[in-house]
Amino acid sequence: MLIRTVLRRKGTDVVTVPPDATVTELLAVLAERNIGAVVVSEDGLAITGIVSERDVVRRMADRGAAVFDLPVSAIMTTEVHTCTPEANVDELRRTMTNHRVRHVPVVREGRLAGIVSIGDVVKTSIDDLETENEALVGYIRG
C-alpha cells in the first residue's frame, strides 16, 4: 500500500507552527488538536523542522521551566525524515522504526502535502492483515 492511500483515508491536514512561536504556544496547539507533533513552517508549505512532546520533555530536563519561553526553533528537530505520497507503507514503517521517529511529513513537489504518524502506519498494516485474513478464511471455507 502507498502513503497516498493512507492520506486519502486520514486526510491531508497538517498542523504547523512558525519557528518563532514559543514552546508554551506549541503546547497549547498540541493540547487543542490532541496531537503529538507539529511541523515547523513559516508558510505552511516549506518544512523548517518538526517538534514533538518528546522534544519539550527532553529540553525541560536540560533547561527546566525556562524552556516554555523559548522559541520552537530552539528545540525542534531540523533533520526531518520525509516521504512522498508514492512511498510504500511497509518501507516507511521500517524507516520510522530504524530512525526512531513517530511522525513523517509527506512532501509532494517540494511542498508539505500531509503527515503520517506511526499510528497511521500500524493501523494500515492491521487493516491489510485483517483483509488478507478474511480472504484466506473465505478461500478455505469456500
N, C-alpha and C positions, 0 to 999 in steps of 0.2 A: 504494500500500500504506500501511496505517496503522501507527502505532507500536505499537498493541496487538498486532498480528501479530508484530512483532519481539520483543516481550516474551513472547509465547506460546512462541516458539522458544528464546529465550535464558534465560527465567526472570525473576522479579521481585526476586531477591535484591539488596539494596543494602547495601554495607558503609558503616558510619558510624563516626565518632569524635566524642567530645564536644569542645566548644571548649577545654576546659582540658587536653586531652591534650597532651603535649609533642611537638615535632617528631620526636624520637627514637622515641617510641611510634608516631607516624604512619608513619614509615619502616618500622618493624617490621611494621605491618599491611599496607602496600603490598607489601613483600617476601614476606610469608607468603601473601598472597592472589594475588600475581603480577598486580597491577593498577596503573594509573597515577594514579588519583584516588579520593578518598572524599568523601562528603557529610558535612558537619559538622552534627551534630544532637544536641541534649540528650536527645531521647526516641526517635529513630529514625523519627519521623513528620514533624516540622516541620523545614524547612531553614533553618539559620543561615548556611551558606556552603558552599563547596566548596574543596578543596585538592588540589593535584596535585604530582607530582615536579617539574614545572617551577617551581611556586611556591617550593619548597625551594631549588632551584638559584639562582633569582633572588635570594632573600634571603641565600643564602650569599655571593653576590658583594658584597652590601652590608655584611653583619654578620659574615662569617667563621663559624668554628665555634660561636660563641655562639648561632647560630640553633637548634642542636639542643636547647637548654634552654628555648626559647620555647614558649608555648602555641600551639596550632594557630590560635587566634583572631587571633594577631598576624600571620599570613602568609596566611590564607585570603582567597578572593575572596568578597565579600559580595553583590555584584550577580550573582545566579545566573540564567542563562538556563534556563528550564524549558519543558516541553511537556506536553500531555495525551496520554492513550492514543489519542485521536481525531485527533491531528496526523498530517499526511501526511509520509511519509519524505522525499520529494523537497524539500518546503518546509523540513524540519528540516535536511537536508543543506546547503541554501543558507544558512540561519541560522548553522549551525556554521562554514561557510566564511567568511561575511561578518564574523562576530564573532570568528573565530579561537578557537573553543572546541572541545574534544575530547570533553567529557562533558556530557550534559544530563540532569538528573534529570526523571523523569516524575511528574507530580502529578495525583492524582485526588481531587476534593472536598477540596482543601487539604492532602492528606496524601501523603507520599512513597510512590510505587507502583512504582518501578523506576528504572533508569538506562540510558541509551543512549549508547554511545561512537561515535566516528566510524568505528571498525572495524565496528561492528554495521550502521551505515548503508551503508557501502561494500559489505559482504557482501550485504546485502539487495538493493542495486542490481545487483550482479553476478549474483545468483540470478535476479532478474527478467529481466535481459538474456539469460541462458542459456535460460530458459524460453521467452522470445519467439523466440530463435534456433531452438530445437528445433521450435517451432510453424511457423515460416516454412519451415524445411528440409522438414518433413513436408508442408506445403502444396505446395511446389514439386515434390517427388518424387511426391506423391500422387495 
